[in-house]
Amino acid sequence: MLYVSDKCGSDQDGDGTQQKPFKTPLRALQFAGKEPFPVLYVDSQKEDERWAVISKTQMKNAKKAFNREQMKSDSKDKKEAEDGERREKNLEEAKKIVIQNDPSLPEGGCCVPSGGVHKNLPGPTLKLVLSNPTFTATVTIGTH
């Protein structure tokens, strides 16, 4: 059995005992983890009683909330796993990228100084080819 008190309970510090009850039935069900859930005792409406068994309606609503939270958590876990797989696949694809000199390009590059006269400068030229099944991009880089 677990205890829940809207008046003096705490979902952060409670442990479900009479001395340290949870604040909400949802937190008590999360603490229990799965069905069959233990009996929940809540604040009694009667003056001569401290605790009363939770009503069927309250328990039904708490179970619905518990199931919604479980579905959210499961969905989040699935999305995180898919994201991890996607990152791994992208990493493997990135490892296939090769940067190399293009021997068909002349050594050196071309630049336009402020006077507008072209001037060839010596230096390496790189051709970067990025490709995967959906696209290919080629970038030629020369030093200026």
Buried (B, 14 or more C-beta within 10 A) or exposed (E): EBBBBEEEBBBEEBEBEEEBBBBBBBBBBBBBEEEEBEEBBBBEEEEEEEBEEBEEEBBEBBBEBBEEEEEEEEEEEEEEEEEEEEEEEEEEEEEEEEEEEEEEBEEBBEEEEEEEEEEEEEEEBBBBBBEEEEEEEEEEEBEE
